Amino acid sequence: MSRAFNHNSGWSYFCRGVSTFALALLATFHVQADQTKLPEAIIGEAGPLTGQNIQYHPSNSLSIGYLAKPSGEGPHPSVILIHEWNGLIQRVKETADSFAKEGYIALAVDLYSGRTGANPEENMSLVRETLSKPEKLIANLNSAVSYLKKQKNSNQKVATIGWCYGGGVALTFALGGEHHDATAIFYGRLLADPQALSHVDHEFYGTFVENDRGIPVSDVENFVSVLRSAGIPNDVHIYDEVRHGFWLHVDRDPETNTGPAIDAWERLKGFLNRTIL
């Protein structure tokens, strides 16, 4: 089951439940969900990497991102992928390749200056260090936007997509970074400050889960309420049966995760079609 804060002709309305038809579909996720509808990267079936490591941030030579490009001359829209709390690991690079297959120029950024965490303690140390200096995060992502817009096959439109730590950073960037066209947050920390959010000029996508100790449902509801009050378009869902991290790592529990992941993926593709194509 999911709770939806649905997109409606560019604006949002609050919905505490879903229709009978939608409930029936959700009930059949476990037995009918087809993993071929999902990017290979997030179900653990990605092939060898096809992109390249690149230096996109002039102010920090240690920050090496991963760039994946679609085939064809374009022009193509661009997505910035913002990693989870453990850094720019293989799974995120594979996901960039998957977005390139969908027709996006995908840049997986590195906010940890080449480092990755090997355990929760190391991950949290990196999170605390970088969140304590938000201006450096914004400068990093500003460079990413600039780099993507300079690509000769770019259509000059850019969306950010972040997971967990990266979802919260994506929101920070929406509030204080270089102009971009869309923000997608997967179970990232939220801010419900009407004054700060009133300056945002683009649509938000959000995928959250009920079973998340770090981001309670009330926080999501408050976030959507503020977006709606500010007239900011959004498509936000809370999925009830899955856990934090389910989308980028469907293969951790494919029986439970696949159906909701497909729904979130279809919503995400529709969001990107609306905002950056």
C-alpha positions, 0 to 999 in steps of 0.5 A: 500500500502507498500514500500519495501526494499526487501530481495534478495538472502541475499542482499537488493535492493531498491524498491519504489513501489510494483508489480501490483499483490502485490498492488491487494493483499494489496487492499484486506487486509481490506475485506479478512485478516484472523486474525487467521494467526496472533499470538493471543497476538497481536489481543487481544485474548491471554489466561492466561500466560504460562511462568514464571518471571525470574531473568536473569540480575545479575547486577540488581535484580529489572530487572525481565524478562518473559520467555516462552519456546516451547514444545519439546526437541529442540534445539530451537532458541531464541528471545529477546523481547524488550518492548515499551516505557511503559515497560514490560506489559502484552501484551509483555508477551503474545507475548512471549507466542505466540513466544514460540508456534512458536518454539522459546525460548522467553525472554521478557526483562525488561529495566525499573527495574520493573517499567512501565509507566501509561501515556505518561509523565511517559513513556517518563521519563522512556525512557529518563532515560534509553536512557541516560545510553546506557551502562546499556541497553547493559549490560542488553541485554548482560545478556539476550543473555548469559541466553538464550545460557545457556538454555539446549534446545537452539541452541545457536542462538539469535535474538532481536525483539523490538517495538518503544523504544525497536526497537531503543534499538535493534539497539543500541544493534546490534552496541555495544552488545554481538554477536547475530544473527539477529535484528528486528526493528518495528518502532524504532528510526534509525541511519544511520552512515556508520562507526557504521553500518559497524561493524554489521555482521547480517541481519536486519528486519524492519517494519515502517509506513508512518504515523509516526511523529517520524520516517520519511520515509527519515530516513528509506530510509537513513538507508537502503541505508547505510545497502546496502552500507555496504553489510548488508542483510536486509528486510525493509518495509514501510506500508502506511495506518497504524500507529505507534504501529499497529503490537503489537496492531492489535486490536486497529484498526483491519480493517486497521491493520490486513492485513499489520500485516499479511504481516509483520508477514510472513516476520518476520517468514521468517527472523527468519527462515533465521537467527536463525533456 
